[in-house]
Amino acid sequence: MNFHTRKWVKPEDLNPNGTLFGGSLLRWIDEEAAIYAITQLDNQRVVTKFMSEINFVSSARQGDIIELGMTATHFGRTSITLRCEVRNKITRKSILTVEKMVFVNLDEKGEPAPHGRTQIRYAEEAFASYRESARQVPQVPVAVEDERVAARVEADSLH
Ligand SMILES: CC(C)(COP(=O)(O)OP(=O)(O)OC[C@H]1O[C@@H](n2cnc3c(N)ncnc32)[C@H](O)[C@@H]1OP(=O)(O)O)[C@@H](O)C(=O)NCCC(=O)NCCS
């Protein structure tokens, strides 16, 4: 398992008990896992389908450094299954493991699509390939995004 990402636990990441808020950690895990999945599958249209139960076995405090590790455990037809572990670099304890996270590869219509991958590609190779495919995804033009934001602001102001 590769531990690529480290996080520094800051005041905004804490719960009222003064320890790392589970919601912050889950957001980091989902993002890290999504990056892993899109680089493995060469596709930005990948969504979280399933996460197995999560057992927080230890925590972290402000100022601690934690690291997130991911590995692919199964390549399906349209899905990829990952295992995740989070460790506290300061206490040297495991914080949690997620045995199974499933991501589904989608086509332009948002339907599950075969990805054709069967084995893990390591970081450099995965990113080299991803760089090419990332350029092919149409970006939302700024003017369109501005209109969407303006529409949302107007709708919110009506409530
Ligand atoms: C992802 C989505 C398109 C899949 O639709 P679906 O009808 O379940 O698709 P399928 O039944 O064809 O399954 C697709 C893959 O997911 C797997 N899968 C489906 N349900 C699963 C479950 N409960 N647990 C694990 N894997 C599951 C299937 O085995 C299949 O994988 P495979 O092709 O490698 O065998 C649909 O469920 C969806 O849009 N969900 C919302 C996703 C989302 O918004 N996520 C949060 C934000 S990223």
The ligand as a Gaussian input file, in Angstrom:
#p B3LYP/6-31G(d) Opt

LIG

0 1
 C      -22.772000       4.498000      -9.909000
 C      -24.101000       4.127000     -10.573000
 C      -24.206000       4.776000     -11.948000
 C      -24.099000       2.605000     -10.709000
 O      -25.335000       2.206000     -11.164000
 P      -25.784000       0.676000     -10.994000
 O      -27.137000       0.562000     -11.555000
 O      -25.534000       0.232000      -9.585000
 O      -24.763000      -0.037000     -11.950000
 P      -24.442000      -1.574000     -12.076000
 O      -25.454000      -2.422000     -11.396000
 O      -24.156000      -1.788000     -13.534000
 O      -23.078000      -1.744000     -11.245000
 C      -21.921000      -1.059000     -11.629000
 C      -20.761000      -1.636000     -10.868000
 O      -20.908000      -1.350000      -9.493000
 C      -20.864000      -2.557000      -8.728000
 N      -21.811000      -2.412000      -7.633000
 C      -23.114000      -2.087000      -7.725000
 N      -23.656000      -2.047000      -6.499000
 C      -22.677000      -2.333000      -5.621000
 C      -22.613000      -2.451000      -4.205000
 N      -23.686000      -2.239000      -3.423000
 N      -21.443000      -2.766000      -3.641000
 C      -20.353000      -2.981000      -4.376000
 N      -20.328000      -2.883000      -5.746000
 C      -21.498000      -2.571000      -6.345000
 C      -21.308000      -3.644000      -9.679000
 O      -20.810000      -4.923000      -9.265000
 C      -20.668000      -3.159000     -10.967000
 O      -19.285000      -3.474000     -10.983000
 P      -18.613000      -4.432000     -12.105000
 O      -19.089000      -3.946000     -13.445000
 O      -17.146000      -4.212000     -11.939000
 O      -19.045000      -5.819000     -11.796000
 C      -25.334000       4.607000      -9.720000
 O      -25.505000       3.737000      -8.617000
 C      -25.136000       5.998000      -9.221000
 O      -25.212000       6.963000      -9.987000
 N      -24.919000       6.149000      -7.901000
 C      -24.624000       7.466000      -7.306000
 C      -23.104000       7.700000      -7.277000
 C      -22.773000       8.952000      -6.509000
 O      -23.444000       9.967000      -6.644000
 N      -21.761000       8.875000      -5.645000
 C      -21.425000       9.933000      -4.719000
 C      -20.699000      11.064000      -5.325000
 S      -19.218000      10.643000      -6.155000

